């Protein structure tokens, strides 16, 4: 199955914020969608420019509760910053023409719950949600349908 | 070639003994780094090192240089320019003042105390080196106390910012001092030092650009550690081959890689940040192996003077800096005493100095004084941090579980 077919059949949401969003704003957006675990930073042209995972956001917000912190984490806590300074610029993504199998391999390896699907210009088209894939896999196994 | 296996065996025995004693010390609530030092002392030439015929000193140089390069890279990449701007004037001014004041007071004290030459080295050179080493602090000890007592408030914020920055000032100053004293006399060395500094900055910047590009192409997580380590070794090695400063080149490598490689820097730094504990195990055990009771006893007055002068400089400089930057009264008054902890980075610098031709013959002096003062700060530092936070009114409810004055030792650098 191609990724474009999957996102057409499973039109999930991908959480996105602007690069200028504060940490509080990003957290509010994430917590408003309990099923989603990844936030994508999108510029004015709709292109995805960065990624903030649930784990990273939790580390940033709850940094003071950690006994061991690196100097980099200390500076992040002291200086704060907008999404553009906290995000990871290198992130896994999928293109609509890829096979879903290949994407899932990458998704599991990088621990991304919501894999963004980008067009050739980097514009966000949708996301492959790992939980939805698991659900579909289980359903197919139970009903004897062809696996994904 | 015959010595190589023996040196490896010595290092293996040293590190595994240090690790075992450190784990044991943690379990019974004793400082882990003290246990590392004890392991090192056990393998010093007068004790097991001599009995077993192990030539540790021969084999440890390259390892400690690499370890210091890793730490310098991590320290250089700890902050971005934008973060420095946002951290604010108070943190930046207080950091510069406390680090430079500690260096100045220690330098002046050592100048007053030492004869014109010691072990064939000019006392001005020795004073400058001790001064540069005095800048550094131990962030892990501070963080552990803040965590244990749930400290919150302006003083805690400024303290975190200062301890995460001042090692960078210390390392840069140290690299400058080594460059300036390499020419034999300070006056003749200054001109050469400028060239060394400029060359090291250029090499580190170019290396940072290349490293950030290279690591962005490494998509498999397990390959990032070797990629970053190779970058650090290549940059430090080139600096050494070109007679530049490997330390300064590694700091600039970290800073420029972070600057050019994206804001978060996870790909570039997370792989090596986890090596810190191993690096400090190397520093303390190898330094312990250089322990010499006679040199230690002979320089006890210098050890005492260095320890007191560093604290006086830190307190005076932090007070001045915080006041100049318009910090709240509790920060002005109590920031200095909270900067007492000092540990791994200073020991690493002392080990680096032992390899410098300009300081040949003084390895025992530096290592024994810095080791002694580190153990002293290890005992008193966390107590000073706690007292300062308490006076500043920022101690919260103490966490249940391990005692703070013991727990810090598990992570102290």
Contacts between the chains, C-beta under 8 A, distances in Angstrom:
chain1	res1	chain2	res2	distance
A	56	B	264	7.9
A	64	B	146	7.8
A	64	B	147	7.5
A	64	B	152	7.5
A	65	B	147	7.5
A	66	B	147	7.2
A	67	B	143	7.2
A	67	B	144	6.1
A	67	B	147	4.7
A	67	B	148	7.9
A	67	B	407	7.8
A	67	B	411	6.8
A	68	B	140	7.3
A	68	B	143	7.4
A	68	B	411	5.6
A	69	B	139	7.9
A	69	B	143	5.4
A	70	B	74	7.3
A	70	B	78	7.6
A	70	B	269	7.6
A	70	B	273	4.6
A	70	B	276	7.5
A	71	B	74	6.7
A	71	B	75	6.4
A	71	B	78	3.6
A	71	B	79	7.8
A	71	B	139	6.1
A	71	B	164	4.5
A	71	B	167	7.5
A	72	B	74	7.8
A	72	B	77	6.6
A	72	B	78	5.1
A	72	B	79	7.8
A	72	B	265	6.4
A	72	B	269	5.8
A	72	B	273	7.0
A	74	B	78	7.5
A	74	B	139	6.4
A	74	B	143	7.1
A	74	B	160	5.2
A	74	B	161	7.5
A	74	B	163	7.3
A	74	B	164	3.9
A	75	B	78	5.6
A	75	B	79	4.7
A	75	B	80	8.0
A	75	B	83	5.2
A	75	B	87	7.1
A	75	B	161	7.2
A	75	B	164	5.2
A	75	B	165	7.7
A	76	B	83	7.5
A	77	B	160	6.5
A	78	B	83	7.9
A	78	B	87	5.5
A	78	B	91	6.9
A	78	B	157	5.9
A	78	B	160	5.2
A	78	B	161	4.2
A	78	B	164	7.1
A	79	B	79	7.7
A	79	B	82	7.8
A	79	B	83	3.9
A	79	B	84	7.6
A	79	B	86	4.4
A	79	B	87	4.5
A	79	B	161	7.6
A	80	B	86	6.5
A	81	B	82	7.0
A	81	B	83	6.9
A	81	B	86	6.5
A	81	B	263	7.5
A	84	B	263	6.7
A	85	B	80	7.4
A	85	B	82	6.2
A	85	B	83	7.5
A	85	B	263	4.3
A	85	B	264	7.7
A	86	B	263	6.9
A	86	B	264	6.3
A	87	B	263	6.8
A	87	B	264	6.4
A	88	B	262	7.1
A	88	B	264	5.1
A	88	B	266	5.8
A	88	B	267	7.7
A	89	B	262	3.9
A	89	B	263	7.3
A	89	B	264	7.5
A	90	B	216	5.9
A	90	B	262	7.0
A	90	B	267	6.1
A	109	B	221	7.8
